[in-house]
Amino acid sequence: MESLALIAHILQRMDGVIKGRVQLQKLIYFCKVAGVSVDANYRLYIYGPYSQQVADSLQDGVMEEIFRESNGHIEKGEYFTEYYNSLHDQDCLEGEQEKIVNSVLTEFRNMPVRELEILATTFFIDRQQKALFGSASQQYVLDKVRKAKSSRFSEAEIEKSYDQMEDCLRLIQQYS
């Protein structure tokens, strides 16, 4: 699925308002990790997992007036309904893909963006270390998160994010 289409699906399910680019990036990240087939590659960046493809798709959507950004929020643009109604085939959410998106939104839509940022960062680092080395101790992951985020987050917030990661793992395992 194209990330532009997934942004539209998420925006539709979020009652027409996404609380900014950071929330958008993290919601799509968790959708992808849980199994949604979307054209987005993620790397660690300032606010956690970041996809240039998602950023470009959002910008394209804004330029085409499918979306608009207002007061830091992403909202439906003038041509949103026309675009959304035109989605078909590979860009439709159906079956398992739709269940995943709905589950991710149920889990994370009301989470404060700051909390979503540190949780996604911790989850990203944990997954990366396990993919590279086969395992990662809690201490090792927390040390990496501290290195990446200690200037923006307290020790308590960093440790809490590791504990919350279990909820993410349960969500991901539902669809694996």
C-alpha positions as CSV (number, residue, x, y, z in Angstrom):
1,M,0.0,0.0,0.0
2,E,1.2,3.5,-0.7
3,S,1.9,5.6,2.4
4,L,-0.4,8.3,1.0
5,A,-3.3,5.9,1.1
6,L,-2.4,4.7,4.6
7,I,-2.3,8.3,5.8
8,A,-5.8,8.8,4.4
9,H,-7.1,5.6,6.1
10,I,-5.6,6.7,9.4
11,L,-7.0,10.2,9.1
12,Q,-10.4,8.9,8.3
13,R,-10.3,6.6,11.4
14,M,-9.0,9.4,13.6
15,D,-12.1,11.5,13.0
16,G,-10.2,13.8,10.6
17,V,-7.4,15.0,12.9
18,I,-3.9,13.6,13.5
19,K,-1.9,15.4,16.2
20,G,1.0,16.2,14.0
21,R,3.8,14.6,12.0
22,V,5.3,12.8,15.0
23,Q,2.1,11.0,15.8
24,L,1.6,10.2,12.1
25,Q,5.1,8.7,11.8
26,K,4.7,6.6,14.9
27,L,1.2,5.3,14.0
28,I,2.4,4.2,10.6
29,Y,5.6,2.7,12.1
30,F,3.5,0.5,14.4
31,C,1.1,-0.4,11.6
32,K,4.1,-1.5,9.5
33,V,5.7,-3.5,12.3
34,A,2.4,-5.2,13.0
35,G,2.1,-6.3,9.4
36,V,0.5,-3.6,7.3
37,S,2.2,-3.7,3.9
38,V,3.2,-0.1,3.3
39,D,6.0,1.5,1.3
40,A,7.8,3.0,4.3
41,N,11.3,2.3,5.5
42,Y,12.2,3.5,9.0
43,R,15.4,4.7,10.6
44,L,16.0,6.3,14.0
45,Y,15.9,10.0,13.9
46,I,15.4,13.0,16.2
47,Y,11.8,12.1,17.3
48,G,12.2,8.3,17.0
49,P,11.5,6.0,14.0
50,Y,11.2,8.2,10.9
51,S,10.3,7.4,7.3
52,Q,11.2,9.8,4.5
53,Q,8.6,8.1,2.3
54,V,5.8,9.0,4.8
55,A,7.1,12.5,5.1
56,D,7.2,12.9,1.3
57,S,3.7,11.4,1.0
58,L,2.3,13.8,3.5
59,Q,3.9,16.7,1.7
60,D,2.5,15.5,-1.6
61,G,-0.9,15.1,0.0
62,V,-0.7,18.7,1.3
63,M,0.3,20.0,-2.1
64,E,-2.6,18.2,-3.7
65,E,-4.9,19.5,-1.0
66,I,-5.8,16.0,0.1
67,F,-4.6,16.9,3.6
68,R,-3.9,20.2,5.2
69,E,-1.7,21.1,8.2
70,S,-3.1,23.6,10.6
71,N,-1.8,24.5,14.1
72,G,0.5,21.5,14.0
73,H,-2.4,19.1,13.2
74,I,-3.0,17.1,10.0
75,E,-6.6,17.4,8.8
76,K,-8.7,16.5,5.8
77,G,-8.1,18.8,2.9
78,E,-10.4,20.1,0.2
79,Y,-9.9,17.0,-2.0
80,F,-9.7,14.4,0.8
81,T,-13.2,12.8,0.2
82,E,-12.6,12.5,-3.5
83,Y,-9.2,10.9,-3.0
84,Y,-10.4,8.6,-0.2
85,N,-13.4,7.4,-2.2
86,S,-11.1,6.6,-5.2
87,L,-8.9,4.2,-3.3
88,H,-9.1,0.6,-4.6
89,D,-7.3,-2.7,-5.0
90,Q,-3.8,-2.5,-3.3
91,D,-4.7,0.7,-1.5
92,C,-7.8,-0.5,0.2
93,L,-7.8,-1.6,3.8
94,E,-9.5,-5.0,4.0
95,G,-9.3,-8.1,6.2
96,E,-6.2,-8.5,8.3
97,Q,-4.7,-5.1,7.2
98,E,-7.8,-3.3,8.4
99,K,-7.8,-5.2,11.7
100,I,-4.1,-4.2,12.2
101,V,-4.7,-0.5,11.6
102,N,-7.8,-0.5,13.9
103,S,-5.8,-2.3,16.6
104,V,-2.9,0.1,16.4
105,L,-5.2,3.1,16.5
106,T,-7.1,1.6,19.5
107,E,-3.8,1.1,21.3
108,F,-2.1,4.4,20.5
109,R,-4.5,7.1,19.2
110,N,-5.0,8.7,22.6
111,M,-1.4,8.2,23.8
112,P,0.3,11.6,24.3
113,V,2.7,12.3,21.4
114,R,5.7,12.6,23.7
115,E,4.9,9.1,25.2
116,L,4.4,7.7,21.8
117,E,7.8,9.1,20.7
118,I,9.8,7.4,23.5
119,L,7.8,4.2,23.2
120,A,8.4,3.9,19.5
121,T,12.1,4.7,20.0
122,T,12.5,2.0,22.6
123,F,10.6,-0.5,20.5
124,F,12.7,0.4,17.4
125,I,16.0,0.0,19.2
126,D,14.9,-3.3,20.8
127,R,13.8,-4.7,17.4
128,Q,16.9,-3.5,15.7
129,Q,19.2,-5.1,18.3
130,K,17.3,-8.4,18.2
131,A,17.5,-8.4,14.4
132,L,21.2,-7.6,14.4
133,F,22.4,-9.8,17.3
134,G,19.6,-12.2,17.9
135,S,18.8,-10.9,21.4
136,A,19.1,-7.7,23.4
137,S,19.1,-7.4,27.2
138,Q,16.9,-4.8,28.9
139,Q,20.0,-3.0,30.1
140,Y,21.6,-2.8,26.6
141,V,18.4,-1.5,25.1
142,L,17.9,1.1,27.9
143,D,21.5,2.2,27.4
144,K,20.9,2.8,23.7
145,V,17.7,4.6,24.4
146,R,19.4,6.8,27.0
147,K,22.1,7.6,24.5
148,A,19.5,8.6,21.9
149,K,16.9,10.3,24.2
150,S,18.4,11.4,27.6
151,S,18.4,15.0,26.5
152,R,14.6,14.9,25.9
153,F,13.4,12.3,28.4
154,S,13.9,11.6,32.1
155,E,15.3,8.3,33.4
156,A,11.8,7.4,34.7
157,E,10.2,8.0,31.2
158,I,12.9,5.9,29.5
159,E,12.4,3.0,31.9
160,K,8.6,3.3,31.7
161,S,8.9,3.0,27.9
162,Y,10.6,-0.3,28.2
163,D,7.9,-1.6,30.5
164,Q,5.2,-0.4,28.0
165,M,6.9,-2.2,25.2
166,E,5.2,-5.4,26.3
167,D,1.9,-4.0,25.1
168,C,3.5,-3.4,21.7
169,L,4.8,-6.9,21.6
170,R,1.4,-8.3,22.4
171,L,-0.1,-6.2,19.6
172,I,2.5,-7.3,17.1
173,Q,2.2,-11.0,18.1
174,Q,-1.5,-11.0,17.4
175,Y,-0.8,-10.6,13.7
176,S,2.5,-12.5,13.3
